[in-house]
Amino acid sequence: MKTPGTAIRTEIQKVGAISFARFMELALYHPQTGYYETRQNTVGRRGDFITSVSTGELFGQLLAFQFGEWLQNLNQFTNKNEKLKIIEAGAHDGKLAADILRWLREHRPALFAEIEYVLIEPSPTRQQWQRETLKEFPNVRWLNLQPSTFNLQLTGILFSNELLDAFPVHRLGWDAKGKKWFEWGVTLDSDRFIWKRLPENLQPSTFNLQPHELEAVLPDDYTIEISPAAENWWRDAANILAHGKLLAIDYGLTADEQFSPARMNGTVRAYHQHRLSDDLLARPGEQDLTAHINFSTIQKAGEEAGLRTENFCTQPQFLTRIFSAAVKQNEFTPLTAKQVRQFQTLTHPEHLGRAFRVLVQAR
C-alpha cells in the first residue's frame, strides 16, 4: 500500500528533479494517496480550512437566486429537446450543488423542473461522495471528462467555486544577476523533499511571461506562480459554452497585483488543521496546497475564446448585489440571525471577503 509521498519519491528517483507543478499534482490528485482523493472531510471545523460553502446554506442560496435570473434569459436559446444546464466543476462532496438545488426546488419549482444539473468530476472517488449527497435529486448527472474532450455545446451556466486555485502551478524565481526567470523544482535529499533550480533544458518554453516594469528592481529569488493548466481549462470551458455564463469564484490577483514586496515567496500556501504553513513540501498528500490564480490571464483566455467579460469584482461586491436584487423581489427577507452571521462571514474583509474575487464572462 502506498503512503503519502511515495509516488513523488518514486518519480524523482526515476527521472530526477520534477517541477513543483508535478509535485502539486501528485500531492493533491494521485488516485491512491492524493489529498483530494483520500480526504472527504477537508472542509469545516473538523477539516483543514473553511470555505464559503462550509459557512452554511446562504452562499448556495444566493448563487441559486442569481442562476435563476440568468437562466430565465437563456430559454430563447434552447429547443424542445434541450434542457438548460447548470454545470459545476470541482464540486468536492456535492454540498454546494445540494444547497443550490434545494433553493431552486422550493423557490423556482417551474425552473427546477426544466433544468439539468451537471457535475464535471473525473475522480470516481469524489463522484461517489457527490452521488451520496445528491441522491434526492433526479435531475443530476455526471461527466467524468475534462471540457477539452467534450464533443458538445452547452447552454446554461458553467461555474466553479475554489477550483482554479487548486490547479498545479509552476513556481518561477527571478535571477537578478542574469535578469531572467528560472523554474523552481523539487528533488530529494536523503528522504526529504527540497527545492532545486531546474536546468533550463527542463523548463517549459510555454510560459510566455510578458516583461514587467518591476523586473529591473526585483530582488534575487523573487517568486511568482503561473498555471497554464488553469488557463487551458478556462479556455476549454469557454469553447464548449454556446450560450450562457462562465463564472469563477476563487482566490486571486490581477497581473499587476502579482508583484508585491509582501509576496517575496509567491502565493502558494499549505493548510493543515486550520494552520497556514509556508512549508509546501512537507506532508505531501496530508495537507492542502493552494495558490492565488492570475485573473488577468484567465480573463484573457476567455476573451480570446470569444467570451465577453461582464463582471470582475470582489466576493462581497458580488454577493451584496445579488442580495440587494433578491430583497427587491421579497426573497431572503427577513434574514434570520443565522443567515446574518453567514452573510457577514462571506463578505467581511477579516473573513472570506478579503481574498475572493469573482469573474463572470458570457456568450
ZIVENFEN-V74252 format. One record per run of one state. SS is the DSSP state (helix for helix, strand for strand, loop for the rest). FROM is the first residue (numbers start at 1). TO is the last residue. Records with the same first field share a line. If there is no record, write none. Layout:
SS=FROM-TO ; FROM-TO
This chain:
loop=1-5 ; 16-17 ; 30-34 ; 39-42 ; 44-48 ; 50-52 ; 56-57 ; 73-74 ; 78-83 ; 90-94 ; 108-108 ; 121-123 ; 134-139 ; 144-146 ; 150-153 ; 162-163 ; 167-169 ; 176-179 ; 190-191 ; 198-199 ; 203-214 ; 218-222 ; 227-227 ; 254-260 ; 264-268 ; 273-274 ; 278-287 ; 291-292 ; 305-307 ; 329-336 ; 348-355 ; 363-363
helix=6-15 ; 20-29 ; 35-38 ; 53-55 ; 58-72 ; 75-77 ; 95-107 ; 109-114 ; 124-133 ; 147-149 ; 164-166 ; 200-202 ; 215-217 ; 228-240 ; 261-263 ; 295-304 ; 315-328 ; 337-347
strand=18-19 ; 43-43 ; 49-49 ; 84-89 ; 115-120 ; 140-143 ; 154-161 ; 170-175 ; 180-189 ; 192-197 ; 223-226 ; 241-253 ; 269-272 ; 275-277 ; 288-290 ; 293-294 ; 308-314 ; 356-362
